[in-house]
Amino acid sequence: MLIIGNHISPYARKVLIALAIKGIAFELDPVVPYFGNDAFTRLSPLRRIPVLVDGDFVLNDSTVICEYLDEAYPEPPLLPATPRDRAQARWIEEYCDSRMGESIVWKLFFQRVIGPFVWKQPTDEALVAQALDHDLPAILDWLEGVAPASGFLFGEAPLMADITPACFLRNAAMAGWTVDAGRWPRSAAWIARVWATPAFAATLPLEHIQRTTPRRDLRAALSAAGVCIASVSHDDRTPRRGVLTSGAILAP
């Protein structure tokens, strides 16, 4: 099984954590979507990550991939047991993928990290301010209402509904924003518990490698850290933009 993606993308990280929880072996092609080649476009027509490739079977979209993994490899589960809980878990994941993705990935992380370093474009401070002053407080107000007082949302083990917001808030932290424990104590403690779980914590040093290593050395650095790197790369030297929606470059 091949996963095309990297540990910085919250969408790809979600899938990599799901694979770790289930103990599924895979090879990683650590492509940043902007640098994918033509073969990457054929596998991912929207030029987004992650992509799962298993022989001639190709899947796009992090939620679709995780639900496939949960059906194909049922133990341990990524979704809760009852229909109501599963529906609630899917809604929380969708809220994170859409609302948190829009605000954290595009208004904050893209503006402070991707735009300046990949596209050499100035940060749109108005978008950053909108994320910091309006979007993130509203998101955390909502999360505070669903955050568990202890453990995780649906029991003692983290499921996708726990992992997904933790992935996005990790990107917020990389862009300089962390949850105020005084204002949102349940959310801060919950996310800290998710970050401390073995499957999530194992991604943090790999995230650091991804952030600090020149692209030409990345595959070797990840391999030295114990990641099974695919022999074939879908990387390209020149960045190119993906599908545009409302002026935003999409690559989840």
FENRA-V223259 format. One record per residue. N is the residue number from 1. RES is the residue in one letter. OMEGA is omega in degrees with one decimal (* if undefined). D_LAST is the distance of its C-alpha to the last C-alpha in whole Angstrom. Layout:
n=(N,N)
res=(RES,RES)
omega=(OMEGA,OMEGA)
d_last=(D_LAST,D_LAST)
This chain:
n=(1,2,3,4,5,6,7,8,9,10,11,12,13,14,15,16,17,18,19,20,21,22,23,24,25,26,27,28,29,30,31,32,33,34,35,36,37,38,39,40,41,42,43,44,45,46,47,48,49,50,51,52,53,54,55,56,57,58,59,60,61,62,63,64,65,66,67,68,69,70,71,72,73,74,75,76,77,78,79,80,81,82,83,84,85,86,87,88,89,90,91,92,93,94,95,96,97,98,99,100,101,102,103,104,105,106,107,108,109,110,111,112,113,114,115,116,117,118,119,120,121,122,123,124,125,126,127,128,129,130,131,132,133,134,135,136,137,138,139,140,141,142,143,144,145,146,147,148,149,150,151,152,153,154,155,156,157,158,159,160,161,162,163,164,165,166,167,168,169,170,171,172,173,174,175,176,177,178,179,180,181,182,183,184,185,186,187,188,189,190,191,192,193,194,195,196,197,198,199,200,201,202,203,204,205,206,207,208,209,210,211,212,213,214,215,216,217,218,219,220,221,222,223,224,225,226,227,228,229,230,231,232,233,234,235,236,237,238,239,240,241,242,243,244,245,246,247,248,249,250,251,252)
res=(M,L,I,I,G,N,H,I,S,P,Y,A,R,K,V,L,I,A,L,A,I,K,G,I,A,F,E,L,D,P,V,V,P,Y,F,G,N,D,A,F,T,R,L,S,P,L,R,R,I,P,V,L,V,D,G,D,F,V,L,N,D,S,T,V,I,C,E,Y,L,D,E,A,Y,P,E,P,P,L,L,P,A,T,P,R,D,R,A,Q,A,R,W,I,E,E,Y,C,D,S,R,M,G,E,S,I,V,W,K,L,F,F,Q,R,V,I,G,P,F,V,W,K,Q,P,T,D,E,A,L,V,A,Q,A,L,D,H,D,L,P,A,I,L,D,W,L,E,G,V,A,P,A,S,G,F,L,F,G,E,A,P,L,M,A,D,I,T,P,A,C,F,L,R,N,A,A,M,A,G,W,T,V,D,A,G,R,W,P,R,S,A,A,W,I,A,R,V,W,A,T,P,A,F,A,A,T,L,P,L,E,H,I,Q,R,T,T,P,R,R,D,L,R,A,A,L,S,A,A,G,V,C,I,A,S,V,S,H,D,D,R,T,P,R,R,G,V,L,T,S,G,A,I,L,A,P)
omega=(179.8,171.0,173.4,-177.6,-179.7,-172.9,177.6,178.5,177.6,-180.0,178.3,179.7,177.9,-179.7,-179.6,176.7,177.6,177.9,179.6,179.3,-177.5,179.3,-177.9,178.6,179.7,169.5,-178.1,168.6,-168.1,-177.1,165.1,-170.3,-179.5,-175.9,178.2,-179.1,-178.6,177.8,175.6,179.0,178.9,178.3,-176.7,-172.2,174.3,-179.1,179.3,171.3,7.8,170.9,173.1,177.4,179.0,-172.8,178.2,-179.3,-177.6,176.9,173.3,176.3,-174.4,-179.1,178.4,-180.0,-178.4,178.4,174.7,179.6,-178.3,178.1,-177.2,-178.5,-166.2,-174.3,-15.9,-173.2,174.2,177.8,179.3,-167.6,-171.2,179.1,-179.8,179.9,179.0,177.2,178.9,179.2,178.7,179.4,179.6,178.4,179.2,176.9,-179.5,-178.0,-177.0,-174.4,179.9,177.3,-179.7,-172.9,-173.8,-176.5,-169.4,-178.1,-175.7,-174.3,179.0,-175.9,-176.0,-173.3,-172.6,-177.2,-178.5,-171.6,179.6,-173.5,178.5,179.8,-177.3,177.0,173.9,-174.3,177.6,176.8,177.8,179.9,178.0,178.2,-174.8,-172.1,-174.9,-171.0,-174.5,174.7,179.1,177.9,-178.3,173.6,179.6,179.7,179.4,179.2,179.2,-176.0,179.2,178.3,178.0,178.8,-176.8,-169.2,-173.9,177.3,-173.9,179.0,178.3,176.4,-175.3,179.5,173.4,-173.4,-173.6,178.0,178.6,177.1,-179.6,-179.5,172.2,176.1,175.4,179.0,177.3,178.6,172.2,-178.9,176.9,-178.3,177.3,-177.2,176.8,-178.3,-177.8,-171.3,-179.0,179.9,-179.3,-179.2,178.7,-179.0,177.2,177.4,179.3,-179.8,-176.7,179.4,-175.3,-176.4,179.3,-177.6,179.9,179.6,-172.2,175.5,177.3,172.4,-179.7,177.3,-178.7,-176.6,-168.6,-175.1,173.9,-175.4,-178.2,-177.5,-169.2,-176.9,179.1,-179.0,178.0,177.7,178.4,178.9,175.5,178.3,176.8,-174.9,179.4,-180.0,179.7,-179.6,174.0,-178.2,176.6,-177.3,-172.4,178.3,174.8,-175.6,-179.9,-178.2,-178.7,173.1,-179.1,176.2,-177.5,176.3,-175.7,175.6,-179.1,*)
d_last=(20,17,14,12,10,11,12,11,7,8,6,8,11,11,12,14,16,16,18,20,21,22,24,22,23,20,20,17,16,14,12,10,8,11,14,13,17,18,18,14,14,16,14,11,12,9,9,5,5,7,10,13,17,20,23,22,20,16,13,10,8,8,11,13,13,14,17,18,18,20,22,23,24,25,26,25,23,20,21,25,28,29,27,27,26,23,22,22,20,17,18,17,14,13,14,12,9,10,13,12,8,10,13,12,9,10,14,15,13,12,15,17,15,13,15,19,18,16,17,20,20,22,20,20,22,23,19,19,22,21,18,21,24,23,19,19,23,22,19,21,24,23,21,25,26,24,24,27,30,30,28,25,24,26,28,29,26,22,20,16,17,18,16,13,14,16,12,11,15,15,13,15,18,17,17,20,20,21,23,26,28,31,29,27,29,27,24,24,26,24,21,24,25,21,21,24,24,24,21,19,21,21,18,19,21,19,16,19,20,17,17,21,22,22,20,23,24,20,21,25,24,21,24,27,25,25,22,22,21,21,24,22,19,17,16,18,20,19,16,15,13,10,11,12,12,15,15,12,10,6,4,0)
